[in-house]
Amino acid sequence: MWLFGGGKKPDEPQLTPHQAQRQKQIDSIRQQHSKLIEVVRDESYKIPFNVGAQTFFLDIKLSSIFPRDPPSLKLTPRGTHAWVDSSGNINSPKLTTFNMHSDLGKILTEIIEEFQRNPPLMPRDFTSPAESTPGASSSVYPSFNLPAGSVPPIPIRSDSPGTTFAPGNRIKSIAQPLWSSVSDNFPEVNTMSNDELQALLDNSEDQALVDKITSAPVIASLRDEVKRLTELNHSIATENLARKPFLEQKKAAVLDKVCLVIRT
């Protein structure tokens, strides 16, 4: 009998196999993730990590029967990624095959590395540049009311390509990519003067513009290709129809054999 407190300490309660395995998984998380935040001891944790300038959190929930059941992982703030559903829940391949002998700390590391390689898309990533760029809206700038005629026209060099400068002309400015496409497909346009081009536009309801377009080499080439494909389709259809009696004969023979097998 020990009277003065120097005796043997009572035995600490032994962990069950389930509790020992659970503690092993939690220790694995602590060892591999130094930034681990404990929300509720042995139940809920957070791991912060950065992807560029964005900070994400892995929310980890451990059920009462973990690690017999896999942990519940959630990404906050929620981003769009192949491993993340519409509620932010994470479903990685290693989680779907999770068992009590898996290494949860390593799985969490692989998930974070995947998000850093392929960053989850945030809602702002789907915003058009005009909406996301500061100052893109005209409301940002002050408005000034200037009297008519107070601003002189901007001088334009007369040798600028693709531009006509006659007042009231309908051809104001032709974008270079569009002009290149037109000149490549309709090379005769390159030799026409501005007056001739304007005449074509002014007479667009007449036959002149239609004739000019239909006589272009690119249109003739397209017309020949359509004709060739039409003839090819007709040939294939004719060949298929010619095989119909043969196929019907084979079909009847197969049905006869099926009936014979059923009878026997």
C-alpha positions as CSV (number, residue, x, y, z in Angstrom):
1,M,0.0,0.0,0.0
2,W,1.4,3.4,-1.0
3,L,0.7,6.2,1.4
4,F,2.7,9.2,0.2
5,G,1.9,9.5,-3.5
6,G,5.1,8.0,-4.8
7,G,3.4,4.9,-5.9
8,K,2.6,3.4,-9.2
9,K,0.5,5.6,-11.5
10,P,-2.8,4.1,-12.7
11,D,-2.6,2.6,-16.2
12,E,-3.7,4.9,-19.0
13,P,-6.7,3.6,-21.0
14,Q,-5.6,1.5,-23.9
15,L,-6.7,2.7,-27.4
16,T,-8.9,0.4,-29.4
17,P,-7.6,-0.7,-32.8
18,H,-10.1,1.8,-34.4
19,Q,-8.9,4.6,-32.1
20,A,-5.3,3.8,-32.8
21,Q,-5.8,3.9,-36.5
22,R,-7.7,7.1,-36.3
23,Q,-4.9,8.7,-34.3
24,K,-2.4,7.5,-36.8
25,Q,-4.2,9.2,-39.6
26,I,-4.4,12.5,-37.7
27,D,-0.7,12.3,-36.8
28,S,0.0,11.8,-40.5
29,I,-1.8,15.1,-41.3
30,R,0.1,17.0,-38.6
31,Q,3.5,15.7,-39.7
32,Q,3.0,16.5,-43.4
33,H,1.1,19.8,-43.0
34,S,2.7,22.4,-40.7
35,K,0.0,25.0,-41.4
36,L,-2.8,22.7,-40.1
37,I,-5.5,24.5,-38.2
38,E,-7.5,22.5,-35.6
39,V,-11.1,23.6,-35.5
40,V,-12.5,20.8,-33.4
41,R,-10.1,18.4,-31.8
42,D,-9.9,15.0,-33.7
43,E,-12.9,16.1,-35.8
44,S,-12.4,19.2,-37.9
45,Y,-9.4,20.8,-39.5
46,K,-8.3,23.3,-42.1
47,I,-5.2,23.5,-44.3
48,P,-4.5,26.9,-46.0
49,F,-2.6,26.9,-49.3
50,N,-1.9,29.4,-52.0
51,V,-2.5,29.2,-55.7
52,G,-0.9,32.3,-57.2
53,A,-2.5,35.3,-55.4
54,Q,-5.5,33.3,-54.2
55,T,-5.7,31.6,-50.8
56,F,-7.7,28.4,-50.5
57,F,-8.6,26.2,-47.6
58,L,-9.0,22.4,-47.5
59,D,-11.8,21.8,-44.9
60,I,-11.4,18.4,-43.4
61,K,-14.3,16.6,-41.5
62,L,-13.7,13.3,-39.8
63,S,-16.8,11.3,-39.0
64,S,-17.1,9.2,-35.8
65,I,-16.2,6.0,-37.8
66,F,-13.3,7.5,-39.6
67,P,-11.0,5.9,-40.9
68,R,-13.4,3.2,-41.8
69,D,-15.2,5.9,-43.8
70,P,-13.2,8.4,-45.9
71,P,-12.9,12.0,-44.7
72,S,-15.1,14.7,-46.0
73,L,-13.0,17.3,-47.9
74,K,-14.3,20.6,-49.1
75,L,-12.6,23.5,-51.0
76,T,-13.3,27.0,-49.8
77,P,-13.8,29.3,-51.5
78,R,-15.3,27.0,-54.1
79,G,-13.7,26.9,-57.5
80,T,-14.5,25.1,-60.7
81,H,-12.3,22.0,-61.1
82,A,-12.7,18.4,-62.2
83,W,-12.3,17.2,-58.6
84,V,-14.7,19.7,-57.1
85,D,-18.5,19.4,-57.4
86,S,-21.1,22.2,-57.4
87,S,-21.1,22.3,-53.5
88,G,-17.3,22.5,-53.2
89,N,-16.9,18.8,-52.1
90,I,-13.6,17.2,-53.3
91,N,-13.7,13.8,-55.0
92,S,-10.2,12.9,-55.9
93,P,-9.3,9.4,-57.2
94,K,-7.5,8.5,-54.0
95,L,-10.5,9.5,-51.9
96,T,-12.8,7.2,-53.8
97,T,-10.5,4.2,-52.9
98,F,-9.7,5.4,-49.4
99,N,-9.4,2.8,-46.7
100,M,-8.2,2.8,-43.1
101,H,-4.7,1.9,-44.2
102,S,-4.4,4.9,-46.6
103,D,-2.1,7.8,-45.8
104,L,-4.4,10.8,-45.5
105,G,-1.5,13.2,-45.0
106,K,-0.1,12.2,-48.4
107,I,-3.5,12.3,-50.1
108,L,-4.0,15.8,-48.9
109,T,-0.5,16.8,-50.3
110,E,-1.4,15.3,-53.7
111,I,-4.7,17.2,-53.8
112,I,-3.0,20.5,-53.0
113,E,-0.4,19.9,-55.6
114,E,-3.1,19.1,-58.2
115,F,-4.8,22.4,-57.4
116,Q,-1.5,24.3,-57.8
117,R,-0.8,22.6,-61.1
118,N,-4.4,23.1,-62.4
119,P,-5.8,26.1,-60.5
120,P,-9.6,26.0,-59.7
121,L,-11.3,28.6,-61.8
122,M,-13.0,31.4,-59.7
123,P,-16.1,33.3,-60.8
124,R,-14.0,36.3,-61.8
125,D,-12.2,34.1,-64.3
126,F,-15.4,34.0,-66.4
127,T,-15.9,37.8,-66.4
128,S,-15.4,39.4,-69.8
129,P,-12.3,41.7,-70.1
130,A,-14.5,44.7,-70.6
131,E,-16.3,44.0,-67.3
132,S,-13.2,43.1,-65.3
133,T,-10.8,45.8,-66.5
134,P,-10.9,48.9,-64.3
135,G,-11.9,52.0,-66.2
136,A,-13.4,50.0,-69.1
137,S,-16.8,51.5,-68.5
138,S,-17.3,55.0,-69.9
139,S,-19.0,56.0,-66.6
140,V,-15.6,56.1,-64.9
141,Y,-14.5,59.1,-66.9
142,P,-16.1,62.6,-66.7
143,S,-18.1,63.8,-69.6
144,F,-17.4,67.1,-71.4
145,N,-19.9,68.9,-73.6
146,L,-18.0,70.5,-76.5
147,P,-19.7,72.9,-78.9
148,A,-20.2,71.5,-82.4
149,G,-17.3,72.3,-84.7
150,S,-14.9,73.2,-81.9
151,V,-12.8,70.0,-82.4
152,P,-11.0,70.0,-85.8
153,P,-10.9,66.7,-87.8
154,I,-7.9,64.5,-87.3
155,P,-5.6,64.9,-90.3
156,I,-5.1,61.6,-92.2
157,R,-2.4,60.9,-94.7
158,S,-3.7,60.5,-98.2
159,D,-1.4,57.6,-98.8
160,S,-2.8,55.4,-96.0
161,P,-3.7,52.0,-97.4
162,G,-7.3,50.8,-97.4
163,T,-8.9,54.2,-96.7
164,T,-11.0,56.6,-98.8
165,F,-11.1,60.2,-97.8
166,A,-13.8,61.7,-100.1
167,P,-16.5,63.4,-97.9
168,G,-19.7,61.3,-97.6
169,N,-18.0,58.2,-99.0
170,R,-19.5,55.0,-97.8
171,I,-16.2,53.2,-97.6
172,K,-14.7,54.9,-94.5
173,S,-12.1,52.5,-93.3
174,I,-11.5,48.9,-94.2
175,A,-9.9,46.8,-91.4
176,Q,-6.6,45.3,-92.6
177,P,-7.5,41.6,-91.9
178,L,-10.8,41.9,-93.7
179,W,-9.2,43.7,-96.6
180,S,-6.5,41.0,-96.9
181,S,-9.2,38.3,-97.0
182,V,-11.1,40.1,-99.7
183,S,-8.0,40.8,-101.8
184,D,-6.9,37.1,-101.5
185,N,-10.2,35.7,-102.6
186,F,-11.1,38.4,-105.1
187,P,-7.7,39.5,-106.6
188,E,-9.4,41.6,-109.2
189,V,-10.4,44.0,-106.5
190,N,-6.8,45.0,-106.1
191,T,-6.8,46.6,-109.5
192,M,-10.0,48.5,-109.1
193,S,-10.1,52.2,-108.2
194,N,-12.1,53.7,-105.3
195,D,-14.7,55.0,-107.8
196,E,-15.1,51.6,-109.3
197,L,-15.5,50.0,-105.8
198,Q,-18.0,52.7,-104.9
199,A,-20.0,52.1,-108.1
200,L,-20.2,48.4,-107.1
201,L,-21.6,49.3,-103.7
202,D,-24.0,51.9,-105.2
203,N,-25.3,49.3,-107.6
204,S,-25.5,46.4,-105.2
205,E,-29.1,45.7,-106.1
206,D,-28.1,45.4,-109.7
207,Q,-26.6,42.4,-111.5
208,A,-23.1,44.0,-111.6
209,L,-22.1,43.1,-108.1
210,V,-23.7,39.6,-108.3
211,D,-21.8,38.9,-111.6
212,K,-18.5,40.1,-110.0
213,I,-18.9,37.8,-107.0
214,T,-20.1,34.7,-108.9
215,S,-17.3,35.0,-111.5
216,A,-14.6,35.1,-108.8
217,P,-12.2,32.0,-108.9
218,V,-13.0,31.1,-105.2
219,I,-16.7,30.9,-106.0
220,A,-16.1,28.8,-109.1
221,S,-13.9,26.5,-107.0
222,L,-16.6,26.1,-104.4
223,R,-19.2,25.5,-107.1
224,D,-17.1,22.7,-108.5
225,E,-16.6,21.1,-105.1
226,V,-20.3,21.1,-104.4
227,K,-20.9,19.5,-107.8
228,R,-18.3,16.8,-107.0
229,L,-19.7,16.0,-103.6
230,T,-23.3,15.8,-105.0
231,E,-22.2,13.3,-107.6
232,L,-20.3,11.3,-105.0
233,N,-23.3,11.2,-102.7
234,H,-25.5,10.1,-105.6
235,S,-23.0,7.3,-106.5
236,I,-22.9,6.0,-102.9
237,A,-26.7,6.1,-102.7
238,T,-27.1,4.2,-106.0
239,E,-24.5,1.6,-104.8
240,N,-26.4,1.1,-101.5
241,L,-29.7,0.6,-103.2
242,A,-28.1,-2.0,-105.6
243,R,-27.1,-4.0,-102.5
244,K,-30.6,-4.0,-101.0
245,P,-31.8,-7.3,-102.7
246,F,-28.6,-9.1,-101.6
247,L,-29.1,-7.9,-98.0
248,E,-32.8,-8.9,-98.0
249,Q,-31.8,-12.4,-99.2
250,K,-29.2,-12.7,-96.4
251,K,-31.7,-11.4,-93.8
252,A,-34.3,-14.1,-94.9
253,A,-31.7,-16.8,-94.6
254,V,-30.7,-15.8,-91.1
255,L,-34.4,-15.7,-90.0
256,D,-34.9,-19.2,-91.4
257,K,-31.9,-20.5,-89.4
258,V,-33.2,-18.8,-86.2
259,C,-36.6,-20.4,-86.7
260,L,-34.9,-23.8,-87.2
261,V,-32.9,-23.4,-84.0
262,I,-36.0,-22.5,-82.0
263,R,-37.9,-25.5,-83.3
264,T,-35.1,-27.9,-82.3
